Amino acid sequence: MSQTLRERLVGTWKLVSYVERPVDGSEPTYPMGDKLIGTIMYAPDGYMAVQFMRPERPKFPSGDWLLGTDKEVKEAALGYFAYSGPFHVDEAQMLLTHSLFVSLDPHWLGQTQRRSVRIEGDVLYLSTETPIESEGKATMYYLTWKRAEPNM
């Protein structure tokens, strides 16, 4: 018997790429750079968490982020993104929703983000269902993930 989309999602996935493609046809962008690292996790109990970052983010000179200057804290935050909450799958439409309980971006709190989803082997493709504003342009987000090896 074949697995449902939900069953196939469960587990940890490592980020391969994140690209934004403006719907006006202009050049795609990598808003946080093209060498991001990150994970997205889908738990059997229906919760998910995603985090990704630029690996070259500068460290706080003091060694304590609470003592960072406004500029240092801003630079650290601009190179990192995270949110988590419940997820739901629409098997028929191949859609996934992430309901945000926590988010680095306070504007996203309480929102439900809809994602088109496709899994091919050990590769997960997620994209926004409809365009999202990014730097003043209507943009589609495309994220590619590879299933992580078990950590046992």
C-alpha positions as CSV (number, residue, x, y, z in Angstrom):
1,M,0.0,0.0,0.0
2,S,1.4,3.4,-0.9
3,Q,2.0,6.0,1.7
4,T,0.0,9.2,2.0
5,L,1.6,12.6,1.3
6,R,1.4,13.3,5.1
7,E,3.3,10.0,5.9
8,R,5.9,10.8,3.3
9,L,6.5,14.3,4.7
10,V,7.2,13.1,8.3
11,G,10.8,13.4,9.1
12,T,13.7,15.9,8.8
13,W,14.8,17.5,5.5
14,K,17.9,19.5,4.8
15,L,17.8,22.7,2.7
16,V,19.2,22.4,-0.8
17,S,18.1,25.7,-2.2
18,Y,15.8,28.7,-1.7
19,V,15.1,31.0,-4.6
20,E,12.6,33.7,-5.2
21,R,11.2,34.2,-8.8
22,P,9.4,37.5,-9.4
23,V,6.2,36.9,-11.4
24,D,7.1,39.8,-13.7
25,G,9.8,37.6,-15.3
26,S,12.7,39.5,-13.9
27,E,15.8,37.6,-12.7
28,P,15.4,35.2,-9.8
29,T,17.0,36.3,-6.5
30,Y,18.6,34.5,-3.5
31,P,17.5,37.0,-0.8
32,M,19.7,35.4,1.9
33,G,22.4,34.2,-0.4
34,D,22.8,31.0,-2.3
35,K,24.6,29.0,0.3
36,L,22.0,28.7,3.0
37,I,21.8,25.8,5.5
38,G,18.7,24.7,7.3
39,T,16.2,22.1,8.2
40,I,12.5,21.6,8.1
41,M,10.9,18.9,10.3
42,Y,7.5,17.3,10.2
43,A,6.5,15.4,13.3
44,P,4.0,12.5,13.4
45,D,1.9,14.5,15.9
46,G,1.2,17.2,13.3
47,Y,3.7,19.9,14.2
48,M,6.4,21.3,12.0
49,A,9.4,23.6,12.4
50,V,11.7,25.3,9.9
51,Q,14.9,27.1,10.3
52,F,17.5,28.3,7.9
53,M,20.4,30.7,7.9
54,R,23.5,32.1,6.1
55,P,26.4,30.2,7.5
56,E,28.8,33.1,7.3
57,R,26.9,35.4,9.7
58,P,29.3,37.3,11.9
59,K,29.7,36.4,15.5
60,F,29.0,39.0,18.2
61,P,32.3,40.5,19.3
62,S,31.2,40.3,22.9
63,G,30.3,36.7,22.6
64,D,26.9,37.5,24.0
65,W,24.0,38.3,21.7
66,L,22.2,40.2,24.4
67,L,25.1,42.7,24.5
68,G,25.1,43.0,20.7
69,T,24.7,46.5,19.1
70,D,21.6,47.2,17.1
71,K,23.6,46.8,13.9
72,E,25.0,43.4,15.1
73,V,21.6,42.1,16.1
74,K,20.0,43.3,12.8
75,E,22.7,41.6,10.8
76,A,22.2,38.3,12.7
77,A,18.5,38.5,12.3
78,L,18.7,39.3,8.5
79,G,20.7,36.1,8.0
80,Y,18.3,33.8,9.8
81,F,14.7,32.7,9.5
82,A,12.5,30.4,11.6
83,Y,8.9,29.5,12.4
84,S,6.9,26.6,13.7
85,G,3.4,25.3,14.4
86,P,0.8,22.8,13.3
87,F,0.7,21.5,9.7
88,H,-2.1,20.1,7.6
89,V,-2.1,18.3,4.3
90,D,-4.7,18.4,1.5
91,E,-3.8,15.1,-0.3
92,A,-6.1,15.7,-3.2
93,Q,-4.7,19.2,-4.1
94,M,-1.1,18.4,-3.0
95,L,-1.2,21.5,-0.7
96,L,0.3,21.9,2.7
97,T,-0.4,24.5,5.3
98,H,1.8,25.7,8.1
99,S,0.0,27.5,10.9
100,L,2.5,29.8,12.7
101,F,2.6,29.7,16.5
102,V,6.1,31.2,16.6
103,S,8.0,33.1,13.9
104,L,11.1,35.3,13.7
105,D,8.9,37.7,11.6
106,P,6.2,39.0,14.0
107,H,4.0,39.8,11.0
108,W,3.7,36.1,10.3
109,L,2.4,35.2,13.8
110,G,-1.0,33.6,13.6
111,Q,-0.9,33.3,9.9
112,T,-1.4,30.1,7.9
113,Q,1.1,29.8,5.0
114,R,-0.1,27.6,2.1
115,R,2.5,25.6,0.1
116,S,2.4,23.6,-3.0
117,V,4.2,20.3,-2.3
118,R,5.8,17.6,-4.4
119,I,8.0,14.7,-3.3
120,E,10.2,12.9,-5.7
121,G,12.2,10.1,-4.0
122,D,14.2,11.8,-1.2
123,V,13.7,15.3,-2.5
124,L,10.9,17.6,-1.2
125,Y,9.8,20.6,-3.3
126,L,7.9,23.4,-1.6
127,S,6.6,26.6,-3.1
128,T,4.3,29.4,-2.3
129,E,0.8,28.7,-3.6
130,T,0.4,32.3,-4.7
131,P,2.9,35.2,-5.0
132,I,4.1,37.0,-1.9
133,E,5.5,40.5,-1.8
134,S,9.3,40.6,-1.5
135,E,11.2,43.8,-1.8
136,G,8.2,45.4,-3.5
137,K,7.6,42.7,-6.1
138,A,5.1,39.9,-6.4
139,T,7.3,36.8,-6.0
140,M,7.0,33.0,-5.9
141,Y,9.3,31.3,-3.3
142,Y,10.8,27.9,-4.2
143,L,12.5,25.7,-1.7
144,T,14.2,22.3,-2.3
145,W,14.9,20.0,0.5
146,K,16.7,16.6,0.7
147,R,15.6,14.0,3.3
148,A,18.2,14.0,6.1
149,E,19.9,10.7,7.1
150,P,18.7,9.3,10.4
151,N,20.8,10.6,13.3
152,M,21.1,7.3,15.3
